[in-house]
Amino acid sequence: MTIAVTDNLKLAVLGAIPASCDHILSPEALEFLAYLELKFREKRYSILVKRQRIQERLDKGELDKILEEIPKTDGDWTIAGVPADLEDRRVEITGPVDRKMVINALNSGSKVFMADFEDASSPTWLNMIEGQANLYDAIRNKIDFTAENGKTYALKESHAVLKVRPRGWHLEEKQLQINGEPLSASLVDFGLFFFHNAEELIKRGSGPYFYLAKLENHLEARLWNEVFIAAQDYLGIPHKTIKSTVLIETIFGALEMDQILFELKDHIVALNAGRWDYIFSVIKKFRNHENFVLPDRSQITMGVPFMKAYATRLVEICHKRGAHAIGGMSAFIPAKDESINQIAREKVTLDKEREAGLGYDGTWVAHPFLVDIAKDVFTRAFDSGYCNQKNKPLMESGLENKDLLDVRIPESTITEEGVRTNINVGILYLESWLNGVGAAALYNLMEDAATAEISRAQLWQWIRHRAKMDNGQRVTPELYQELKHHEVEKIQALLDEPRGSSENLKKAVMLMDKLVLGKTFIDFLTLPAYQLLD
């Protein structure tokens, strides 16, 4: 399918269009995507180049100079208002956009469902386009699903508020091209959802709400704000109707939290502590500096100094500007063994009590199993008659940017078990992703792209710096290959046939080698992995 944008420009849809998605890719919707792409293409390229230039300066040791260039945001400004249906966000659930997951998440009892086109979804063409159709149906209360076993799923009358997470600025949608150039995946996900659903959501008493992922500075927030203004103008929708929440999941995004709020102040309601991508970002940005080598992933808890500083400062800045502070995701999923479930309940309760104690207004879970646990903790933390903690006195922690950058963790270690876990989980996740599943249930946890990024980034970092394990041995390419051989055997025994001997497992192992052993660090695993998707 091709439409003419101008006399010289044509937008082509290369992927097959299922009959159920015809309305999503209407000529009018494609014209809107072309409008956004052509208006913002150069600015998107420029922010990606800026990321590269910052990395080059970091590698040269220019961190202090980079910090000095962050603009000031003095004054008593606050964000514009918060819509009534976003005031209570004590528990939010996240997940992919397939039909059954959308129904279950909206019915979960959570206040908000973040439909995730990025880390929890493998971006096959069908996943992306059918995901849009699923959300279109959900908004109009005409979504249902029948599983192969005959079990049926339908939307309850009362359900969670919908928010949508478009893919990050670095990703492209290769199945949509203008004169052979792929469109920005961010603008495709945002544009299709906004074009079809903004007016319908407003009519139903809600609005077009978004989560914005992987922002690294205020200029990237400014670009989103310009996109929002242009999109509202295009459809004749008043300014400030779109409301967003920004995931603070990069170290430089954390250093510019206040600046990001300022740029989006008319179109933002909250910041979220995206803890897993945040850890990945710290490793990635400072990969060439030995003093930033981190221990086993299991030891990087929210209680270690640099993570506690990040979590504390996020609340402080949000409440100063009138925004909600939303906590990080608990990834536990129910197991068949009830004793494991009890341990999960206790750990999640402690984690949510810690967040509520810091002043957060709500939090994330990955499975309906955890919704009531998180909701109860935050309900107990709120003052009587309030649905968040913004009424409480402003926090003055005294924390500064240097506290976020001091990654020392006393008595932490790198262990052989930690190396093995990273290899095992990383390969298993990549195999799942290549099979079109972006939220993978592995060892009683819901793994997404963020946790896989930590796994492969740590292995690259440890090999790069020949990190010493607690048994005295160094992490080397040879050790990685030896342990990988054993872990692949375990994976083959774990997976049912034909997955255990499938081409996608072989591709996952090859991709892991490329990500871990390459001389140059690859910024996102999804970039080379996307080339392997149909």
KOLTOR-220340 format. One record per residue (C-alpha): x, y, z. Coordinates in steps of 0.25 Angstrom, whole numbers, plus 5000, padded with zeros to 4 digits. Example, Ala and Ser with C-alpha at 12.3 -4.5 7.8 and 13.67 -1.06 7.14 Angstrom:
2
504949825031505549965029
// end
This chain:
534
500050005000500550144996500050284998500550414992501050515002501450614992501750604977503150554980502950484993502150344995501850275008501950125007501350015016502249895014501649805024500449725022499149785027498149695034496749725031496449755046497449865045497049935032496450045039497750075047498550095034497450185027498050285017497650395027498450335038499650315029499550455024499650495039500950405041501550465029501250605034501950575048503150505041503450615032503250725042504150655053505150565045506350665045506150695060506050545064507350525056508050645063507650585077508250455073509550515069509550595082509550465089510750415082511550545084511250535099511750395099513050435092513250545103512950455114513950355109514950465109514650495124513850625122512750595131512950715140512850815128511650735123510950755136511250905136510550925123509150875129508251005129507651055142506151055144506051145156504751205160503451155167502751105154501950975154501350885144499950915138498750835144498650685146497350625140496350565150496550425145498050435148498050485162498050355168499150265163499450185175499650055167499950045152500149915144501049905131501049805120501049775105499949815096499449675091497849655093497849565105498849645113498149775110496849725115497449665128498249785131497049875130496249785138497449765149496849865159498049955157497850105155498650115142499050025131500250065123500149995109501549975106502049975091503449975095504149885106503049795108502749765093503549705082503349805071502849705060501949775050500749705054501049725069501049875067499949895057499049795064499349855078498849985072497549915068497449855082497549985089496550045079495549945083495849955098495550105098494150075091493849955101493749855089494949775092494849625096495749505094495549345093496749265096497049125089496449055102495149125100495349225112494749365109495249495113494449625113494549765119493949805132493049925133494049995142495549985139496850045139497150185132497950155119499350215117500250175105501750165104502250195090503650135086504850225089505450325080506550235075505650135069505050125055503850055048504449995036503049945031502650095028503550175019503550305012504350294999505150175005505450245019504750175031503850255040504150295054503550175063503250285074502450365064501750245058501350185072500950325077500350375064499450255061498850245076498650395076498050415063496950305065496650315080496950455085495550515082494850385087495650385100495250525103493750495099493850385110494350475121495850435120496950485110498150445102499150405112500550355109501850305116503150355110504350265110505850275111505950425110507350475112507250625114506350745113506450755098505850625096504650665105504550795097504450715084503250635090502650765095502750815081502150685075500950695085500650845081500750805066499850685068498750765076498750875065498650775054497350705060496850835066496950795080497350895091498750915096499050845109498050735106499150625105499750585118501050505119501850435130503350435127504150305131505450355138506250235133507550295129508650355137508650485129507150485130507250475145508250595145507250675137505950635144505550785147505850825133505050715127503850755135504050905131504050875116502850785117502150865128500850885120500750735116501350665128500750605141501850515147503250455146503450305148504650235154504950135143505950065152506449955142506750035130507350135140508450035144508649995130508850145126509950165137510750045132510550085117510950235119512150205128512550075121513950115119514250165133514750055142514250125155512750105150512849955149511649905157511449775164510449665162509149715158508449645170509349735179508849865172507649885181506850015183507550025196508950045191509450195192509350235178508050175175507450225188507950365184507250355170505950305176505950415187506250525178505150495168504150505179504750635184504750705170503350645166502650705178503350835177502750855163501350795166501550665159501350515164502550425167502250285162503150175167503850055160503349925155503249795163503549685154503049565162502049475155501249365162501849225163501249085165502049075178501249155189502449175198503149245186501849335185501949365200503449415198503049495187501849565195502849595206503949655197502949735189502249795202503649835207503949895194502649975193502750015208504150075205503550155193502350205201503250245212504050335202502850405198502450335185500950355180500850215174501650105168501749995157501549845157501649745145500549655149499149655154499649565166500349685172499249795170498549785183499949775191500449905185499049975186498949935201500349995204500050125198498650135203499250125217500350225214499350335210498750435219497250415222496450475210497650485200497950395188499450435188500550495196500650635189499950695201501150665211502250765214503350775203504550685205505950755206506850645205508150725202508450625191509250675179509650615165510950565171510150475180509550405167510850385161511550325173511350175170512150115181511449995188512149955200512549805201511849775188512449665179512449605165512149455166512249335156510749315159510549465155511249445142510549315139509149375142509449495132509849395121508649305124507549415125508149495114508049385104506749335108506149475107506749495093506149365088504749405094504849545087505249475074503949395075503149515076502949515092503549645099503049615113503649475116503349395129504749345134505049285147503749345154504049485149503549565137504749605129504649715119505749785110506249865121506749745130507349675118508049805115508649805129509049655127509849675114510449815118510949765131511649645123512249745113512749835125513349725133514149665121514549805117515149835130515549695133514749705146515149615158514149515163514049485178514749355175515949425170515749395155515649505145514449515135515049495121514549455107515049315110514249305123513049355116513149255105513349145115512149185124511249215112511449065107510949015120509749115121509349085106509248935110508348975122507449065113507348955103506848855114505948965119505248995106504248905100504548855086504648905075505049035083506248965089506848945075506249055068506849155059506449265068507249205079508449205071508249345066508049385081509449325085510049395073509449525076509949515091511349485086511249615077510749695089511749645099513049625092512949735082514049845084513049955082511849955092510449945084509550055090508249975090508149825088506849845080507549915069508349785064507149695069506149775060506949745048506649595051505149615052504249585040
// end
